[in-house]
Amino acid sequence: MHVLEKILARASGKDKVTTGEIVNAKVDFAEVNDLYLQTIYSFYEMGGNKVWDKDKLCFVFDHYAPTPTIKAAQSHKEMRKFVEEQGLTHHFDINAGVCHQVMPESGVVWPGMILVATDSHTTTHGAFGAFGTGVGATDMATIMISGQLWFRVPEVINIEINGNTQPGVMAKDVILHVLGTLGSDVAVYKAIEFTGTYIDDLGVAERMVICNMAVEMGAKTSYMKPNQKVLDYVHNRSNKEFNLLETDPDFEFAKTYSFEISNLCPQVAMPHNVDNVISIVDVPKVKVDQAFIGTCTGGRIEDIEEATKILKGKKINPTTRLIIIPASNEVFLEAMKLGYVKELVKAGATFSTPGCGPCLGAHEGVLAPGEVCVTASNRNFPGRMGSTEASLYLASPATVAASALTGELVDPRLLLKEDYAYETSNG
């Protein structure tokens, strides 16, 4: 069996599971974000009274933080009441950040667990060796009542990535390249394990980026074998004891795809599909109205550090606005401590409350018709960030920062060269 199959087998009380089998598995932790007030209504409609375990369920206010509408404020109010009445141990209000960042930070994510959340990008937690997947309101209400949910055991494909990236090429570029090559439907209701020499040495943040985008290929879940960096991260934040599972040596992947990324250029997903990916060197001249660094894909300290390398001591283009939203309050505090916030604000960046920001098109950076945004987020569908007539280009935080500086889509490698000096149009 694969590790993911062993996780499902353990959680369903079985010695063995096979691809396509339906199992009823115990969930180790569940999360509800602030889009899903319906989960509470469904909980009571289905006969719920007390949640199955107050230590294993949390609510995270991230998509509407702070609340931009009366309706969102009402949702938060009702959710806070539910959290208080149920006595939940974990609750992350508007000052916390994005669910997929604050949960690992708080120590509730660990290798070998099943984590279910009302967010499609729960595949992110494969970076920690967990089985992470997203569900809707009714399924989540079922978990809140029983602590269990049915799963169909997915077939597992292997995406092997070897090599070392050049300076200015980030994990986001690597996964965009994979997406552009394989397409957005290559892993529908499949699991993806990411392997290879590139993956072996990756830090936690970069692993989270790649697993986050697995769902953009249709994946039900994703997995990376935890390396020492992951284990150190988990041990520093969690007291949970766990056994590090291994895939059996005779396990056969349904399919294997191999990539060598040593010569990879920065990548851009062109409007309006995540798999419409081309190299930055092939992108036509595109004027950028807004640049955005943030979300569960690109708002970690490493991303803000990369932007600082490019923008320190410079000024962004006067016709471009740069929005930076840290993925969590912890990230925000660290960025302030390291001086990144000061340098980026001096460069012309606008910082906002940790959370999802404009990623859902709800607030804090919504686009007008005809505007162009280069963004470190994960989706570029029409209307995703405001007007359906706006255009979104997905890129790495480095490419976003470089584009904010020049006012147009540009290769960040140029701006990372010590002998490169950029002059604004006003001198």
C-alpha positions, 0 to 999 in steps of 0.5 A: 500500500501507499502511505495515503492508503495506509492512512485511510486503512488506519482511520477506517479500522482496516488492515488493507484498502484498495483503489476504488474501495469506499471506506468510512474513516475517522477524521483527525481534525476538521476546519470550517472557514467563514464561507460556510455558515451553512455547516452550522445550519446543516449540523442542527438540521441533521440532528446535531447537538454537541460536536464529536470532539471540541479539540478536533474542530476549528473555525477560521475567519480568513475569506472575509477578514475583516468583514466587508459586508453586513452579511459577512458580519452576520456569518461571523457573529453566528459562527462565534456564537457556535464556537462559544456554545460548543467550547471549541479549543481552537478558533482563529478570528480575523486577526489570525490569517489563512486557514492553511497557514494558521493550522500548521502554525498552531500544531494541529497538523502532523504526518499520517493524519486525515485533515478535512476542511471546507476549502479546496486547497486543503491539499496543501497539508500533503506538505506535512505528510497528511491526507488533506482534502476539501469538502462542502457544507453537508459533508462537514456537518456529518464530520461535526456530528460523527467525526467520520466521513466516507472516502473512495480510496484514490489511485495515486500518481507520481510526479517526480521533480529533479534538479535545482532551480536558478535564483529567481525561480521559485516553487510556484514556477515549478508547479505552474510548469507541471500544471501547464505540461500535464493540464488541469484534469490530469489528477481528477479524484486521484492522489498525487505524490511529489517525489524527486531530488528537488522535492527531497530538500525543499523547505516547508513553505515551498512544499506547501506551495506545490501541494496547494496547487495539486487541486488545480490538477483535480487532485483529491489529495497530495503527499510528500514524504516528510523530510527533516525540515518538516519533522522539525517544524512539526515537533517544534509546534505539536506534542502529537506522537505519530508513526512515520509511515512508509510506502511499501516497496512493491507499491506501483503508481498508476502513472509517473510523470518526470520533470527536470527543472534545472534550466526552468525559467520563471513561469506565468499562467495566462488568463483565464486558466491555471494550465495556460502556462508559458515561460516569462521570456515568451510573455508579450508586453503586458502593462500591470495595474495591480500586483498581489503577494499573499493567500495560502499560496504566496503569503509566507515569510519566504515570499515576502523576503523574496519581494524585499530582495527585489524592491529594497531601496527602490520604488514601484512603478507609479502606475502600479499598485502593490498589495501584500497580505501576509498569510498569518499574523505570525508571518506579519510579525516576523516580517516586521521583525526582519524589517521587510515591512518597512522596506516594502512600504518605503518601496510603495507597497500596501499591506493589509490584514492577514487573510485571503484578501482579494483572492476571492474577489471579496475585498482588499484589492478588487479589480475594475473592468479592463485591469490587469493583475499579476498575482501569487495566488492560485486561480485566475478564472474570470471574476476571481478577483473582481470584474469578469472583464479583468485579467489575472496572470499567475506568477511567483512572488518574485515575478510579482515584485519585479512586475510591480517595480517595472509596471509590466510583466518582467523576468525577476532574474534581471532584477536580482542581478547585482549590476542591474539598475532599474530607472522609473519613467520619471527618473 
